[in-house]
Amino acid sequence: MHPRYNSVANLTHDAELILRIQARDRSALEELYLCYFPRIARFLARFAPGREDTEEIINDTFMAVWMRARVFRSESQVSTWIFSIAYRVAMRSLRRQRRHRRGRSILSLQEQHQDPAPDADLKECLDAALARLPVEQRVTVTLAYHIGYSVEEISRIMQSPIGTVKSRMFHARQNLRECVRGNAAVNTAAVGPR
């Protein structure tokens, strides 16, 4: 996990908050919510479209934390548990959205997912490549590189075998590498030979 989130003080504080939530202390839930909101929002922004969706997913996540706090057994870190709940809530939300979108035309979907322009910078290219990754690969990359979780923690969050997580990482990196190579080739062609 990312070092700034993994201090002993933070882990202890999170565990104390969960104990207070188990005792039905609403102020502890609010404190945990405020602490995790920005981290989960950044995580969800990679694969859940729209701020309204993100806020709804986070609210549903913390409703589940409130309802399930009594079954939390400290087998993992509090953050791993919360992110696994957020992941499952987000996946349910995305499935619901896909069912509602099926009626939309192919043209409108193509307009939403256009490739970046040839003169786009590397960040735009990577963001576009991330958006094109299958959701499981995108979530894996986000958890590893943007949030800082280890493969083992990602395995617990996504409830997938470690080998599956490693495979998703491999394929995601391969897809992103192709984007970087393609972007470099386009930029070289645009500038011309040196």
N, C-alpha and C positions, 0 to 999 in steps of 0.2 A: 504494500500500500504506500501511497505517496508519503514521504517523511513528515510533511507539515500537518498531516492528519493522524499520524501514528504516534504521537507523543504519549508517554505513560499517563500524563495528566489528562489528555483528551480521552483516552480509553477508559480511565477511571471515572471521569465525569460522565461519559456516556452510560457506563454501567450503573452509576448512581441514579441517573435520570430514569433508566429503565426500571430500576427498583421502585422509584417513586411513582412511575406510571402504573406499575403492577399494583400499587396501593391506591390507584385511581386519582392521582394528583394531576389535575389538568394543567397547572402551571409548569410542571415538568414536561408534559407533552408540548406545550407551547415553546418552551425553551429548546427542546430537541428539534422541533419544527423549524424554528428560526436559525438554528445552527446548521441544519442539513438542507434547507431550502435552496441556497445558492449552488451547492455541490450537485444536488439532484437535478436542478434546473439545467446546469451545464451538461450533465450526462444525457438528459432527455432531449436537449436541443439538437443533438446529433441524429436523432431518428424519429422524434415525435414532432410533427409540424404544428406550428401555431402556439402562441403564448397561452391562449385559453386552454388548449389541450394539456400543455405542460402543467399549468396550475391545477387543473382538474385531476391529473394523474398524481401530482404531489399530495393534494388533499386526500385522494382515495388511499394513497400509500400510508399517510399518517392516521387515517381512520383504521386501517388494518393494523398499524402499530398499536393503537389504542386497544383494539379488540383482541389482539393476539399477544400482548405484552406478557400475560401470565404464562404463556407456553414457551417463552424465550428461555433457553437453558444455558446460555453462555458457551455453547459449543463453537461458536464463531464470534467474531467481533460484532459489536452493535452495528457498526457501519456496514459490514458485509450483509447482515440480516436486513437492514433497512434498504440497501441497494437491491437485494434479491426481491424484496416486496415491490419496489418501484419498477424493476424490470418486468415482473409478472403482470403488474397492473398496466404497464405501458403496452405489453404484447397483447393483452386483452383489448385495450383501446384501439390498437392498430388493426386487429382482426375485425372489430366492429366497424371501423372506418372503411376498410376494404369492402365489406359487404355493402355499405351504403354507396360506395363509389362505383360499383360495378355498372350502374346505369349510365355513367358519364361516357361521353364519346372518346374514341381513341385520339382524336385531334386535340381535345383539351388536355389530355394526359401528356401528349407530346410537347405541347406548349410549356407545360410546367417543368419538364425535365430536359431542357435543351442542354447540349454540351457547351462548355465554356468557349468563348471566342478564342481564336488562335493567339491573340495578343494578351490573354489573361495571364496574370502573374501566377507563380507557383502555388500560393495559398488558395487562390480561386480554383486552380486545377485540382488541388488535393481535396478541397471542400466538395467540388463536383464529383470527384472520384469516390469520396466517402459516401456521398448521397446515392451513388449508383450501386454500392455494395449491397449484398443481401443483408437484411436487418441483423441477423445473428453475427455476421462478420463485423458490421459497423459497431454494434454494441460491444463486441469483444475488443476491438481496437480502442474504442472510447474508454472502456473500463481500464485497459492497460496503459494507454499513453496519455490520456487526458486526466484520468482520475488517479492512476497509479497503483491499481490492484495487481497482485501477483496472479499467475496462472491458476494456482490452487484456489485463491479467493474468487476469481472469475468463475471457476468451475462450480463453486458453491452457490454463487449468486445466480448463475444461469441454470443451475441444476443439470449440468452436462458433465460427462466424463472429461478428465484432464486431456486425454488424447483428442477429443473433439474440439476443445478450446484451442489446443496447439494447432490443429488442422485449420480452424477458422482463422487464426492469426497468420499462418503460412499463406493461405489463399488471399487474405486481405492485403498482406504486404506485397504479394505478387501483383495483384491488381493495381495497387498504388504505385508500385515501381514502374509498371507499364505507363501509367499516367505521367509520371515524372519524365520518363524517356521521351514520350510523345510530346510533352511540353517543351523539352529541351530541343527536340528536332524542329518544332514549329518556330521557336524563338531564333534558332540558328538560321533557318530559311528566311525569316523575316529580316534579319540583320544582313544576311549575305555572307559570302566567304570573306575571311580576314587575311 
